Amino acid sequence: MSGIGTVYRAELLWRAGIAPHTPGSSIDAETLAALWDDACDLLAVRLGAGWIVAHPDQVAEAKRLLARGEEIPRWAKRYAVYRRRGLPCPRCGTPVASERLGLQTMYWCPGWQEYP
């Protein structure tokens, strides 16, 4: 997954349970559509908040606030895997892994994110 930015790439793939090394051609149409919908959803929250909101708890609260027309506070940045190398995955507790990819770094949970 490229072009959306390193934070969204890491968080979206984690949310979908897809390993970052997975070839795009091996992802079925239903999974790809769900990934697209989730990306659109997170980007809509980002537009409403004015900053990246990616942690599941913060996304849920941001959606509630946006639905009520309220401003989203500038919470501390929280992520599931992005920049969390060695820390436990919030879903399964496996330490988050990272690897350089060109000039960027990929982050993922080897215990949760599987290859199809």
C-alpha positions in Angstrom: 0.0 0.0 0.0 1.6 3.2 -1.1 0.8 6.9 -1.6 -1.4 7.4 1.5 1.5 8.0 3.9 3.4 6.0 6.4 1.0 6.5 9.3 -2.1 5.5 7.4 -0.3 2.6 5.6 0.8 1.1 8.9 -2.5 1.7 10.7 -4.8 0.7 7.8 -3.0 -2.6 7.2 -3.0 -3.3 10.9 -6.7 -2.6 11.1 -7.3 -5.0 8.2 -4.9 -7.7 9.6 -2.8 -7.6 6.4 1.0 -7.9 6.5 2.9 -5.1 4.8 4.8 -7.5 2.5 1.6 -8.9 1.1 1.5 -8.6 -2.7 -1.5 -6.5 -3.8 -2.4 -9.1 -6.4 -3.0 -11.6 -3.6 -5.7 -9.5 -1.9 -9.2 -10.4 -2.9 -11.7 -7.8 -4.1 -13.8 -7.9 -0.9 -10.8 -7.2 1.3 -9.5 -4.5 -1.0 -12.9 -2.8 -1.0 -13.0 -2.9 2.8 -9.5 -1.5 3.0 -10.5 1.3 0.6 -13.7 2.1 2.7 -11.6 2.2 5.9 -9.1 4.5 4.3 -11.9 6.8 3.2 -13.4 6.7 6.7 -10.1 7.6 8.4 -9.4 10.4 5.9 -12.8 11.8 6.6 -12.1 11.8 10.3 -8.8 13.5 9.6 -10.5 16.2 7.7 -13.0 16.8 10.5 -10.3 16.7 13.1 -7.7 18.7 11.3 -5.0 16.1 12.2 -4.3 12.4 11.9 -6.6 10.3 14.1 -5.8 6.6 13.7 -6.0 4.8 17.0 -9.2 2.8 17.2 -10.3 4.3 20.5 -9.7 7.9 19.3 -11.3 7.2 15.9 -14.5 6.0 17.7 -14.6 9.1 19.9 -13.8 11.4 17.0 -16.7 10.0 15.0 -19.1 10.5 18.0 -17.9 14.1 18.4 -18.2 14.8 14.6 -21.7 13.4 14.5 -22.7 15.8 17.2 -21.0 18.7 15.4 -18.5 19.1 18.2 -14.8 20.0 17.8 -12.3 17.2 18.2 -9.7 18.0 20.9 -6.0 17.7 20.1 -5.4 14.5 21.9 -2.0 13.0 22.4 -1.0 11.0 19.2 -1.8 7.3 19.7 -1.2 4.6 17.2 -1.7 0.8 17.1 1.6 0.0 15.4 3.1 3.2 13.8 6.4 4.1 15.6 5.7 1.4 18.2 8.5 -1.1 17.4 9.0 -3.5 20.3 5.9 -2.4 22.1 2.9 -4.8 22.4 0.3 -4.9 19.8 -3.0 -3.6 21.3 -4.8 -6.5 19.7 -2.7 -9.6 20.5 0.3 -8.4 22.6 3.0 -9.5 20.1 5.8 -7.0 19.9 5.4 -4.6 16.9 8.0 -5.1 14.2 9.6 -2.6 11.8 11.6 -2.6 8.7 13.1 0.0 6.4 11.4 0.4 3.0 13.3 2.8 0.9 13.4 6.1 2.8 10.4 5.1 5.1 9.8 2.5 7.8 7.1 -0.1 7.8 5.5 -1.0 11.2 3.3 -4.1 11.7 2.3 -6.8 14.2 3.7 -10.2 13.1 1.2 -11.9 15.4 -1.9 -10.2 14.0 -1.1 -9.2 10.4 -1.1 -12.3 8.3 -0.2 -13.0 4.7 -3.3 -14.2 2.6 
